[in-house]
Amino acid sequence: MTHKNKIDLNKQKLVLNMLGRLQKKDYSFSSGHILGSMCTQPHPIAKKAYNMFLETNLGDPKLFPGTKEIENRLLKFISDLLHSPKNATGHIVSGGTEGNITAMWMAKQLTHKKEIIIPSSAHFSFNKIASLMDMKLIQIPVTKNHYCMDVHETKKKIGNNTAAVVGIAGSTELGMIDPIPELSEICQEENIFLHVDAAFGGFVIPFLKKLNYDVPDFDFTLKGVSTITLDAHKMGYSAIPLGILMIREKKWLNEISVESPYISSRKQTGILGTRSGGPVAAAYAVIKYLGIEGYKKVVQQCMETTKYMEKRIIETGLQLVTKPKMNVLGIKLKHLNQVVNLLIKHGWRVNKIDHLSCIRIVVMPHVTKKIVDKFIPVLKKTCKKVGEI
């Protein structure tokens, strides 16, 4: 080994040690103390697959034909999962935000209109869309008991300048599912573009249905649905960042494509140019490893833990905002900020939703019944301290 190599190894060690020290400041999913995130620790096979494809760029697909084939196989799985029609296609995105932006870009290009009808529970990415694309948001209130988009109010707001209606299948706030079948019927009658934001629910609802849970349809079995976005890095158990936008008509991609004379494909679609093959390989690896039955088990486990946590919360004397539809719970609190701050001091991270005066807990795969049993006494003690119970 040369002197130069020794110096390089020493430098490498110093850099990695520095990164390690900074990493220790992070919360970790493996600890189980992250209770408010819709992401989770990636499946072990996702990590291995990600590293295998670090240098690949799907923005220049002919240089990486094997990685492109993996992308195609991933999209085929999602297409089948969502009962896509013959002419449908998919596009890999970084996550729900990019998926929503891309769908609304497409809707605007197809309709030449500027209004988007969204529920008040819609993801904050739609505020970015309004700003970026000079579009106007028309907010529809959610129903009082179920926190879902009000269908009658939606129908009233459709007008001559409506570019799209958006329904949520697994809201970020409470995991609620909007009445997508009814929205589909309205949008089909009115010839309106309907986008379903299933960033969270896309890897939950199909498996809940297979497990005979009472959840509504949200996918392309509904003829009015135009696009659906879902995230593999949420309940797909994959690595960040990986989302998928599924599109009913392949020809609609032409509306968001540009000439790309410098790379191996003549046209490039969507927002991003360079796209890492790492997350794509990771997502497909998890899909192949788990399969439909594996995902059913993951979702079933999360739902059983959700029911267990619901029971333990009610036993403390606290109340939920509403009955959970998926693996998300909202706990009503009068002293919201005090409770959240005290929980942080005890090493627990939850998300607060100010306008609902609640904390949100997402029961991801890393949240087990043992974790619940550790958390509930801390929550109870904290709530007693501030006079919540």
Secondary structure as GFF3:
##gff-version 3
##sequence-region A 1 389
A	DSSP	alpha_helix	3	23	.	.	.	ID=ss1
A	DSSP	three_ten_helix	29	31	.	.	.	ID=ss2
A	DSSP	alpha_helix	44	52	.	.	.	ID=ss3
A	DSSP	three_ten_helix	61	63	.	.	.	ID=ss4
A	DSSP	alpha_helix	65	81	.	.	.	ID=ss5
A	DSSP	beta_strand	89	93	.	.	.	ID=ss6
A	DSSP	alpha_helix	96	111	.	.	.	ID=ss7
A	DSSP	beta_strand	115	119	.	.	.	ID=ss8
A	DSSP	alpha_helix	125	132	.	.	.	ID=ss9
A	DSSP	beta_strand	136	140	.	.	.	ID=ss10
A	DSSP	alpha_helix	151	157	.	.	.	ID=ss11
A	DSSP	beta_strand	162	168	.	.	.	ID=ss12
A	DSSP	alpha_helix	180	190	.	.	.	ID=ss13
A	DSSP	beta_strand	193	197	.	.	.	ID=ss14
A	DSSP	three_ten_helix	201	203	.	.	.	ID=ss15
A	DSSP	alpha_helix	205	210	.	.	.	ID=ss16
A	DSSP	beta_strand	227	231	.	.	.	ID=ss17
A	DSSP	beta_strand	243	247	.	.	.	ID=ss18
A	DSSP	three_ten_helix	250	256	.	.	.	ID=ss19
A	DSSP	beta_strand	257	259	.	.	.	ID=ss20
A	DSSP	beta_strand	267	269	.	.	.	ID=ss21
A	DSSP	alpha_helix	278	315	.	.	.	ID=ss22
A	DSSP	beta_strand	328	332	.	.	.	ID=ss23
A	DSSP	alpha_helix	336	345	.	.	.	ID=ss24
A	DSSP	beta_strand	351	353	.	.	.	ID=ss25
A	DSSP	three_ten_helix	354	356	.	.	.	ID=ss26
A	DSSP	beta_strand	358	362	.	.	.	ID=ss27
A	DSSP	alpha_helix	369	385	.	.	.	ID=ss28
###
